[in-house]
Amino acid sequence: MGDKVGVLKVTVVQGKQLVIRDLRTSDPYVVLKLGNQVVKTKVINSCLNPVWNEELSLNVSQSPGLLNIEVFDQDRFKSDDKMGTAHLNLQQIAAAARLKQVIKAPPGESTKIRTILPDSDNCLVRESYVSCVNGEIVQDVWLRLCGVESGELELKLKWVEDQLPTTPVPS
């Protein structure tokens, strides 16, 4: 993955109109993959419009690439069913994090740095903005789940740069 430059904090907010994989409902959870890292949310039982509001953290390198997202239905006696996949290119938020030193956003204000439009290369439902809010680089996204009849996922991303260790000054 390369040298670690920070941490991507991903809040899996909610899902909308997820597909039915059990008799009348599903028991969804979300899996995030970045490089060889895998993290997942808790399971929300019997829900097609789940609200997780769960923050997951992933280490990021200089060129983070794609964040892969999978939604599954937990099954007790057989393998879990796929409820859709999506991906998000992290280059935009990574580039904005590098620009952060140049941007002097006033405290308490939000500055839009980049706008990403839905197209055939991404899973965005609507346009997304990478912003600097109170000195933090953030992005809110709605992603369309692929490979299934319906389903959307809301994520909130926050880029946290690694702090260089401070060397004590001799007295």
Summary of the structure (lengths in Angstrom):
residues: 171
radius of gyration: 17.8
end to end distance: 39.3
largest distance: 70.6
contacts: 495
relative contact order: 0.23
helix: 5%
strand: 50%
